[in-house]
Structures are given as structure tokens and as C-alpha cells.
């Protein structure tokens, strides 16, 4: 199953996968329709948890393929300082690298380091990080990730105040005229995917919503399809509302 033509991208987060079978998990969610693989890197310093590094990214790269075509690995760096790890993850096969402005001494320099290595660059905004951190760098970005939980652990509940922030960011992105992805991560599930997409998100990261049930359960396609269906419904409703307001 492929979904390359859809305006909604689903990025299963490996934070909720079975780490003992990580390669199989990557293969399974790609076969189930995932558009990309979300790879959470935590350092027990910037966030209170410790996860995985470049060697694991390199190890899963051969599994991140659909019909012989590489599927993007979306690396979310929750580490401080961040710059030293950027070249390591590019070498390990990252397609996209996002980082937190609070973790960089020079945000623009970190963005340029990512782009110089051939990866797409993203900036991550925590729930309490204001949108004005984008003021002088948004034109250089390929992606902005809104955290709808406080980073550090999977399985948290969606913070509702993220919705108006997503909507404001959507307006800001649209004003640039550039194709900047708006990604949301934290507590994303079918029950709120429509509202998240209606607010303006086009890329949804989901961990427990996809991986709950386990590899043997064969339910990944159902979970991904449910997320996508609800998100497309929300996106469609938002367009209809705009048309109604324009009349």
C-alpha cells in the first residue's frame, strides 16, 4: 500500500515500537502505508529519557524501503547541544532532521548544517515555545514540528492548546508561499486526527496509536488508515468552511 499522493503524511514513531524487532517493525509499518518513519532521539539531558542514536538509524535504513524506493527517516533530535549529532545522523541515513531552538546556540547555523549535509531541516516547538522563534528562520525550513505533549515520553495525552497554535502556524506558513510541512507529534490518534488536520497539520506522528497491538496483531494498516481517513475528513471540512466564509 502506498500513499505518496495524499496531502496527509503519517509518520509512525519508533518510540512505541518493539525495539527487539525494530527492522521488522519498520518493514511492517511501511507495508501498512506509512509515509515516513519518525525516529526519536533523547539524551537524558535536554529531555528526561534516553533512547537511540545514529547506529540504530543506520541499522534500520535498509528496512526503510517501499518497492525499492527509500522511505524518509524523520529524525527528531531532543538533545543538547545538537550540532555535533547532526552530521552523524546525516551519515546514518536521516532524510529529515528536526531540532529544538532551545538546544542550539545558533539556530540558523544548525539549520544550515543540516541542509549542507543534504537533509531537510525542521524546527521543533514545545508546548510553551512561542511561534515568534520562527521570525528569522522560517524561510530556511522544510518542516516545523509542533509538540502537542511535553517531549520525553510516548503515550502522553494531547494538549488541546496546541490546536490554535497549529492554526496560527498554518497561516504563517501559507504566507511564505513555500511548501513547508506542518508536523504534529504527541497524543495523536484517530479521535483527534480530524481536528489536528482541520487546524492545518499535514504530517501526523503517531506512536502508541499505530504500534499498540504489536507486530503479530497485523493491525498497523487499520491504525494508519484510520488516522489518514480522519485527517483527510478534517482537512476537507476545513476547506468547506473556508469556501462558506468566502461566499
Backbone torsions as a table, in degrees:
resi	resn	phi	psi	omega
1	UNK	NA	133.1	176.8
2	UNK	-128.7	153.4	-175.8
3	UNK	-138.1	32.9	-173.6
4	UNK	-64.6	-25.7	-175.9
5	UNK	-87.5	-8.0	-176.1
6	UNK	-75.8	146.9	176.0
7	UNK	-77.1	-5.4	177.9
8	UNK	-110.1	130.8	176.3
9	UNK	-110.4	135.3	177.5
10	UNK	-110.4	125.2	-176.4
11	UNK	-122.1	93.4	177.6
12	UNK	-61.7	134.1	180.0
13	UNK	-90.7	123.5	-179.2
14	UNK	-67.7	-10.0	178.1
15	UNK	-58.3	-27.5	-179.5
16	UNK	-101.0	3.7	-179.0
17	UNK	-80.2	171.3	174.9
18	UNK	-82.3	106.8	-174.5
19	UNK	-66.4	-21.5	178.2
20	UNK	-74.8	-13.6	-177.3
21	UNK	-134.3	41.3	-168.7
22	UNK	-61.8	-43.2	179.0
23	UNK	-60.1	-44.7	178.5
24	UNK	-63.1	-38.8	-180.0
25	UNK	-63.2	-44.0	178.3
26	UNK	-60.5	-47.4	178.2
27	UNK	-58.9	-41.8	-176.0
28	UNK	-67.5	-44.4	-177.8
29	UNK	-72.6	-29.8	175.1
30	UNK	-67.4	-43.7	176.5
31	UNK	-62.2	-28.3	-179.2
32	UNK	-82.2	-5.2	174.9
33	UNK	116.0	5.9	179.0
34	UNK	-61.5	140.9	179.6
35	UNK	-88.4	-23.9	-179.6
36	UNK	-160.6	168.7	178.9
37	UNK	-113.1	125.8	179.7
38	UNK	-95.3	126.9	-170.6
39	UNK	-120.5	104.9	-174.9
40	UNK	-90.2	123.6	-179.2
41	UNK	-114.8	118.2	-178.5
42	UNK	-125.8	143.4	-170.1
43	UNK	-114.1	3.9	-176.2
44	UNK	58.1	27.7	178.5
45	UNK	-134.9	-62.1	174.6
46	UNK	-70.8	-35.4	174.7
47	UNK	-128.8	155.1	-174.9
48	UNK	-84.8	56.2	177.5
49	UNK	-161.0	160.2	-179.3
50	UNK	-130.6	124.8	-175.8
51	UNK	-124.2	-112.2	-166.3
52	UNK	-126.3	159.6	-174.3
53	UNK	-126.0	-165.2	-175.0
54	UNK	-59.2	-34.1	-179.1
55	UNK	-63.2	-36.4	178.1
56	UNK	-71.2	-40.0	176.1
57	UNK	-58.0	-45.8	178.8
58	UNK	-63.5	-36.1	-178.4
59	UNK	-69.3	-33.5	-178.6
60	UNK	-87.0	-14.3	-176.6
61	UNK	-51.7	-44.8	-179.5
62	UNK	-63.9	-20.6	-179.6
63	UNK	-87.3	-16.2	-176.4
64	UNK	-88.0	69.1	-174.7
65	UNK	-142.3	140.4	172.8
66	UNK	-128.8	118.5	-179.9
67	UNK	52.9	40.2	177.3
68	UNK	82.4	-1.8	-178.5
69	UNK	-106.8	129.1	179.9
70	UNK	-60.5	138.8	174.0
71	UNK	-98.3	134.3	-175.1
72	UNK	-59.2	139.9	170.4
73	UNK	-103.6	117.8	-173.0
74	UNK	-100.8	99.4	-173.7
75	UNK	-92.7	123.6	179.0
76	UNK	-108.0	107.0	-177.2
77	UNK	-89.1	109.7	173.9
78	UNK	-106.5	66.1	-174.0
79	UNK	-138.5	154.5	177.8
80	UNK	-147.7	125.9	-3.1
81	UNK	-73.3	160.3	-169.2
82	UNK	-101.3	-30.1	-167.8
83	UNK	-60.4	-36.8	-176.9
84	UNK	-63.1	-29.5	-177.6
85	UNK	-84.6	-19.4	-175.9
86	UNK	-59.0	-53.5	179.1
87	UNK	-61.6	-32.4	-179.8
88	UNK	-65.1	-40.7	-180.0
89	UNK	-75.6	-32.0	174.5
90	UNK	-62.8	-45.2	177.3
91	UNK	-62.2	-32.9	-178.7
92	UNK	-78.0	-9.5	174.3
93	UNK	114.2	11.9	178.5
94	UNK	-64.4	135.6	176.1
95	UNK	-92.6	-34.3	-178.8
96	UNK	-132.7	137.0	174.9
97	UNK	-129.6	122.8	177.9
98	UNK	-117.4	145.8	-179.6
99	UNK	-142.1	167.6	-179.1
100	UNK	-94.6	134.2	-178.9
101	UNK	-59.1	-30.7	179.8
102	UNK	-67.2	-16.8	-176.1
103	UNK	-96.1	0.9	-177.6
104	UNK	-119.2	138.0	174.8
105	UNK	-73.0	-32.1	-178.9
106	UNK	-139.7	99.7	-172.3
107	UNK	-60.4	-47.3	-178.4
108	UNK	-62.3	-38.4	178.6
109	UNK	-63.1	-40.1	178.5
110	UNK	-65.2	-41.2	177.4
111	UNK	-60.4	-47.0	-178.1
112	UNK	-66.2	-31.6	176.8
113	UNK	-63.9	-40.8	177.5
114	UNK	-64.4	-49.1	-175.6
115	UNK	-67.8	-34.8	178.4
116	UNK	-64.0	-27.1	178.4
117	UNK	-84.5	-3.0	176.4
118	UNK	93.7	6.9	178.1
119	UNK	-100.0	162.1	172.2
120	UNK	-79.4	147.1	-174.1
121	UNK	-111.7	134.7	177.9
122	UNK	-131.2	153.1	174.8
123	UNK	-117.7	139.7	-174.7
124	UNK	-110.4	130.5	179.6
125	UNK	-111.7	116.4	174.7
126	UNK	-66.5	166.5	179.4
127	UNK	-53.0	-34.5	-178.1
128	UNK	-97.5	3.8	178.7
129	UNK	-86.3	123.2	-176.7
130	UNK	-75.6	158.1	-179.8
131	UNK	-67.3	-19.5	-175.9
132	UNK	-69.3	-8.0	173.4
133	UNK	-66.5	-15.1	179.3
134	UNK	-85.3	-8.5	-168.3
135	UNK	-50.3	-42.0	-173.3
136	UNK	-110.9	8.0	-176.8
137	UNK	-131.2	-8.4	-171.8
138	UNK	-59.9	-33.9	-178.9
139	UNK	-65.5	-20.0	-178.9
140	UNK	-92.1	-6.3	-172.4
141	UNK	-93.3	151.8	171.8
142	UNK	-102.7	-17.9	-173.3
143	UNK	-155.3	142.6	168.1
144	UNK	-124.5	128.6	-178.7
145	UNK	-108.3	119.6	174.0
146	UNK	-92.8	121.2	173.9
147	UNK	-83.0	125.3	178.5
148	UNK	-105.5	15.0	166.0
149	UNK	-143.7	167.1	171.7
150	UNK	-78.6	127.9	-171.3
151	UNK	-66.2	149.8	176.7
152	UNK	143.1	-33.8	-176.1
153	UNK	-144.0	146.1	174.6
154	UNK	-81.3	167.7	173.9
155	UNK	79.8	11.2	179.6
156	UNK	-81.0	163.4	180.0
157	UNK	-84.8	144.5	178.8
158	UNK	-61.3	131.9	176.9
159	UNK	-88.6	114.7	-171.7
160	UNK	-62.6	-27.5	-179.7
161	UNK	-66.6	-8.6	175.5
162	UNK	-68.3	-26.2	-174.4
163	UNK	-62.4	-51.6	177.2
164	UNK	-64.0	-30.1	176.7
165	UNK	-65.6	-41.6	176.6
166	UNK	-60.6	-44.1	-178.6
167	UNK	-63.1	-42.8	178.6
168	UNK	-65.4	-38.7	177.9
169	UNK	-66.4	-39.1	177.7
170	UNK	-57.4	-44.2	178.4
171	UNK	-61.7	-42.6	-178.4
172	UNK	-65.2	-43.7	178.2
173	UNK	-61.7	-45.4	-178.4
174	UNK	-61.5	-33.2	179.3
175	UNK	-67.6	-25.0	179.0
176	UNK	-73.0	-24.3	-175.9
177	UNK	74.3	8.8	-178.2
178	UNK	-103.9	157.9	179.5
179	UNK	-87.6	73.7	179.0
180	UNK	-98.2	124.1	179.8
181	UNK	-71.3	143.2	175.0
182	UNK	-113.4	104.9	-174.7
183	UNK	-103.7	145.0	177.6
184	UNK	-128.5	135.7	-176.2
185	UNK	-138.9	125.8	174.9
186	UNK	128.0	106.7	177.2
187	UNK	70.3	18.6	-179.7
188	UNK	-76.6	131.3	179.7
189	UNK	-155.2	169.5	-178.8
190	UNK	-56.1	-32.0	-177.1
191	UNK	-66.9	-23.6	179.6
192	UNK	-121.3	0.4	-176.9
193	UNK	-61.5	-36.3	180.0
194	UNK	-64.0	-43.5	-179.3
195	UNK	-68.6	-36.3	179.3
196	UNK	-65.6	-44.7	179.3
197	UNK	-70.3	-37.0	178.1
198	UNK	-62.3	-32.8	178.1
199	UNK	-71.3	-21.6	175.5
200	UNK	132.7	-0.7	179.0
201	UNK	-71.9	144.8	175.8
202	UNK	-121.6	-5.9	-178.5
203	UNK	-135.5	119.7	-174.9
204	UNK	-113.8	123.4	174.1
205	UNK	-93.6	129.9	-180.0
206	UNK	-139.8	127.5	179.0
207	UNK	-103.6	-80.4	-177.8
208	UNK	-63.3	-29.3	179.4
209	UNK	-64.4	-25.5	178.2
210	UNK	-96.2	-48.3	-167.9
211	UNK	-85.8	-14.3	176.7
212	UNK	-60.8	129.7	-176.0
213	UNK	115.7	-26.2	173.2
214	UNK	83.3	158.1	-178.0
215	UNK	-57.1	-37.9	-177.1
216	UNK	-71.6	-17.5	-175.6
217	UNK	-74.5	-21.3	178.6
218	UNK	64.6	27.5	-174.7
219	UNK	-106.2	6.5	-176.4
220	UNK	-62.9	-41.1	179.7
221	UNK	-62.3	-40.2	178.1
222	UNK	-62.2	-43.0	-178.6
223	UNK	-65.9	-45.4	-179.3
224	UNK	-66.7	-41.6	178.2
225	UNK	-63.4	-38.5	179.4
226	UNK	-65.6	-43.5	177.2
227	UNK	-61.0	-47.4	-177.4
228	UNK	-65.5	-44.1	-179.2
229	UNK	-60.0	-46.1	180.0
230	UNK	-66.0	-40.3	179.8
231	UNK	-65.3	-42.5	177.9
232	UNK	-64.3	-36.4	176.4
233	UNK	-62.4	-44.7	178.6
234	UNK	-64.9	-39.8	179.0
235	UNK	-62.8	-43.2	179.5
236	UNK	-64.1	-41.9	179.4
237	UNK	-64.4	-38.1	178.5
238	UNK	-63.7	-39.9	178.4
239	UNK	-65.0	-42.6	179.2
240	UNK	-62.0	-39.4	178.6
241	UNK	-64.2	-39.0	177.8
242	UNK	-65.2	-40.9	178.6
243	UNK	-64.5	-40.2	178.9
244	UNK	-63.2	-40.4	179.9
245	UNK	-68.9	-28.4	-177.9
246	UNK	-77.4	-19.0	-177.5
247	UNK	-77.8	NA	NA
